[in-house]
């Protein structure tokens, strides 16, 4: 049985609980060396976002079939919103690393946010190309 998350309330619950899990993971890694804690938390964030991308389904999107490997969202606009959200976090972390060299441990969350933003951006670009190809196809 494949897991599919289709209702808005379940999506909100997943995102909220994912944020709590990342915060708890960060708290639980306090005793570890900072580079290890940073990598563990970043990997967890990537897994949670990837799981959501594979299981969330948008309105009008077929529920049963798998999405193509590159598709993160049902619609281009939502992918662009997530690109901006994770991209803004990456830019903020980049500014922090540049302005304070002692904050070099922010490199892992910077890379994590940049990778997630790039995944959503790539998905949105592909969705735009696919939508244009479908619209201009044979009538």
C-alpha positions in Angstrom: 0.0 0.0 0.0 1.4 3.4 -1.0 1.1 6.3 1.3 -0.6 9.4 -0.1 -1.3 12.6 1.8 -4.2 14.5 0.1 -6.0 16.5 2.7 -4.9 20.0 3.7 -5.2 19.3 7.5 -3.0 16.2 7.2 -0.4 18.2 5.1 -0.4 20.9 7.8 0.0 18.3 10.5 2.9 16.7 8.6 4.7 20.0 8.1 4.2 21.0 11.7 5.3 17.7 13.2 8.3 17.7 10.8 9.4 21.0 12.2 9.0 19.7 15.7 11.0 16.6 14.8 13.9 18.7 13.4 13.9 20.9 16.5 13.9 17.8 18.8 16.7 16.2 16.7 18.7 19.4 17.1 18.2 19.3 20.8 19.1 15.6 21.0 22.4 16.2 19.2 23.6 18.8 21.6 26.2 16.5 23.1 27.6 15.6 19.7 30.4 17.6 18.0 28.8 20.4 16.1 29.7 19.2 12.6 28.1 15.8 13.3 25.0 17.4 14.8 24.7 19.7 11.8 25.0 16.8 9.3 22.4 14.7 11.2 19.9 17.5 11.3 20.5 18.4 7.6 20.0 14.8 6.5 16.8 14.6 8.5 15.5 17.7 6.9 16.3 16.4 3.4 14.5 13.1 4.2 11.4 14.8 5.5 11.1 17.1 2.5 11.7 14.2 0.1 9.0 12.1 1.8 6.6 15.0 1.6 7.4 15.5 -2.1 6.8 11.8 -2.8 3.5 11.5 -0.8 1.7 14.8 -1.0 -0.9 15.1 -3.8 -2.4 18.3 -5.0 -6.0 19.0 -6.1 -6.7 17.3 -9.4 -3.5 15.3 -9.3 -3.8 11.6 -9.7 -3.4 9.9 -6.3 -2.2 6.3 -7.1 0.6 6.7 -9.7 4.1 7.7 -8.7 5.2 11.2 -9.5 8.2 11.5 -11.9 11.5 11.5 -10.0 12.0 15.2 -10.5 8.5 16.4 -9.5 8.3 17.9 -6.0 4.9 19.6 -6.1 1.6 19.3 -8.0 1.8 22.8 -9.4 4.5 25.2 -10.6 3.5 28.0 -8.3 3.8 26.0 -5.0 7.2 24.9 -6.1 8.3 28.5 -6.7 7.0 29.4 -3.2 9.1 26.7 -1.6 12.1 27.7 -3.8 11.8 31.2 -2.4 11.3 30.0 1.2 14.3 27.6 1.2 16.4 30.0 -1.0 15.8 32.9 1.4 17.0 30.7 4.3 20.1 29.7 2.2 20.9 33.4 1.4 20.5 34.3 5.1 22.9 31.6 6.1 25.3 32.6 3.4 25.3 36.2 4.6 25.9 34.9 8.2 28.9 32.7 7.1 30.4 35.6 5.0 30.0 38.2 7.7 31.2 36.0 10.6 33.8 33.5 9.6 33.6 31.8 13.0 30.1 30.7 12.0 31.5 28.2 9.5 29.4 25.5 11.0 26.4 27.0 9.2 27.8 25.6 6.0 25.8 22.3 6.3 22.4 24.0 6.8 23.3 26.5 4.1 24.0 23.6 1.7 20.9 21.7 2.8 18.6 24.7 2.2 20.3 25.5 -1.1 19.8 21.8 -2.3 16.2 21.8 -1.3 15.6 25.2 -3.0 17.3 23.9 -6.1 15.1 20.7 -6.1 12.0 22.8 -6.0 13.3 25.2 -8.6 14.1 22.4 -11.0 10.7 20.8 -10.4 8.9 24.1 -11.1 10.9 24.7 -14.3 10.1 21.1 -15.5 6.4 21.6 -14.6 6.4 24.8 -16.6 7.9 23.1 -19.7 5.5 20.2 -19.3 2.5 22.5 -19.0 3.5 24.4 -22.1 4.1 21.2 -24.1 0.7 19.9 -23.1 -1.0 23.1 -24.0 0.6 23.4 -27.4 0.1 19.7 -28.2 -2.3 18.4 -30.9 -5.8 19.7 -30.6 
